[in-house]
């Protein structure tokens, strides 16, 4: 039995979601050009859903659109990257504070699973896997803040900062030195300690702020 073809909206959403993951996990690099034709071949679709996905990402600040509808991952200065991580840190701190009294056993288990995945991927030197597990950890927290506008803002910042976080841990530092706060964050959330959760979450994001500030 043949699988029915996807409708255009489903195709657009599928391509968009996969490109977001590629940005978050650093599979698309800073300043890298994005080819509509090559992506269409990769996904086995026409160019239309690819163009629509790229337009949406450009509207969210995750890609730059150039002449003749070409797209490229932004090539930020060190200060621009540092500024983005600063905003993300402030917003994530607020989200962690809001999420702390709303933690459930299910969410805490999800956080512990994400930390386990992170360490397993570190051992295998799987950088995209590390970044995806890190995103799963953080998104589980800010999605628990009960503030959809805040969660959406942070989620978009993850797509914008993903290539730069990947560049940092792959080229600038020892990745094992990057994940010092996650277990402590889980403990604060388990204890409904909102202030400590906020402080630790801000410190976790400000690691990248300082990394790029030193380069500026």
N, C-alpha and C positions, 0 to 999 in steps of 0.2 A: 504493500500500500504506500503510495507516495505521500510524503509530508507536505501539507499545504504550504504555499509560500507565505512569508511574513508580510503583513501589511506595512506600508511606508512608515507609519509612526513607530511600529515595533522595531523596524530596521534602524531608524534614526536613534531610538533609545538604546539599542544594543551596541551600535557603533560608538555612541557618545559615552556609554558606561565603560566600555573597554578602553577608550582613549583616556578617560579620567584615571583609570587604574594605571595606565602607562605613564601618565604624568606624576601621579602620587608616588609611584615606585621607582621613578628615575629612569624608566626605559626610554623616555624621550628626554634628551639632554638640553641644558641651556644653550640657546641660539640655534638649535637643530631645526632645519627646514622640514616641513611636513608635506609630503606629496599626496595630493588627492588621488591621483591615478594609482600609486603604489598601495595606498591604503585600501582602495576599492578592490584591487587584486588580492590583497591579503585577506580581506573579509569575504571575498566572493560576492560582491554586490556592485550595483551601479555607482557612479560617482555622486548621485543625488543625495543619498543618506549620509555619505561621508562629508560632503560640503555642508549639509545642514548641521551635523555634529560639530564640525570645525567652526562654523559661524557661532554656534551656541557657546562653545568654549572661549572663542574670542570675545564675545559679549560679556563673559564672566571674568575677563582679564587673564585667563590661563594661556592664551595664545595671542600673538600679534598677527594682524592681517596686513599684507603688503599689497603692492600693485599687482594687477591681474589676478586677484583672488588667491595669492600665495599666502601660506601660513608658516609661522615660525615660533618656536618656544622663545619667550622673552629672554634677552641677554641683559640681565640686571647688573647694575654696579653693586659693589659690596655693600654700600650704604642702603641701596634700595632693598636688597635681600635682607639686611639686618632690620630695616624698618618693618618689612612684612612679618618677619618672625616676632618682632616686638608686639605688633597688633595681635597676632595669633596668640601669643602668650597671655596678654591681658584678657582677651576674650575667653580663652580656655580656662584661665584661672577663675573667672566669674562663673563659667559653666560648671566647673568642678564644685564650686561652693554651692551652687543651686542643686547639683546632683547628689551631694553627700547625704542629705536626709531622705532621698528617694531611692537609695540603693536597695536592691533585692538580691537574694541568693543567686538567682539566675544571672543577673548582670555581673555580680562578683565572680561567679564561675567563668563567665565569658572573658572577663579581664585576665583571670589567671591562665586560661587557655591561650590567650593572645601573648602573654609573657612567655609561656612555654614555647610557643611557635617562634617567637623572636629569638630565643636562645638556641633553639634547634637550627634555625636558619643561619645564625651567626657561626655556629660550629661548621656548617657546610659552606660557609663563605657565599651564601645566597643573598646578595644585597637586595634585589627586588622583594624576596620573601621577607627579609627583615623589615623593610619599609611597609609592606602590606600588613604584616602583623602589628607593627607600630600604629598604623592607621586604624586597624580594627580595635586596638586598645583605646585610643583616644576618642574615636567616634562613638564607642559604646558609652563613654562618659558624657560627652557633650550632647548626645542624643537623649540622655536621661535627665537633662536640665529642665525639661518641661517649658522650654522657651524656643519655639521653632525658628524665630528670626535670628536668635543668637546661634543656634545650631547650623542654620543655613550659611551664615556669615563665616563661621569657622570652617565649614566643609569646603567652601569656595577657596578659602585661604590655603587649605591643604593641597588643593590642586595647583595653586599658584606657587607654593613653596616646595612642592615635591621634588622637582628637578634640582633645586638648590640644596635641600636636605640630603638627597642622594649624592650630589657632588661633594658635599662636606664629608660625609662618612666614608666615601670611597677614595677620596684623594687628599683630605686635609688632616684627618685624625685617625687614631686607632679606634675602630668601631666599638670595641669592648668597653671603652671609656664613656660611651654615649648613653647607656641605659641605666644610670644609677638610681633613678627616682621611681620607677614603676612599681616595685614591690611596696615601697613606702606610701605611694599614692593609694594602692589597694588597701593598705592597713588603715589609712586615714578615712577612706570611704567606708570601710567596714565598721569603723567606730563612729560614723556620722560626724566626724570632726571636720566641719566645713572650712574653717579658717586654715587648718593645716593642709587640707586638700588643695585649697586655692594657692597657698604659698608653694607647695611642692610642684603643682602643675605649672605655675609661672616659671619656677626655676628650671623645669624640664624644657620648656620652650626657649627660655632665655639663653640656654646653652648655645643655640644657633645664632642668637642675637650677638653674643660676645665673639663667636667664631668669625662672623663676617665683619663685625666692628673692628676687629684687630687687623683685618685685611684692607680696611678702607683708608 
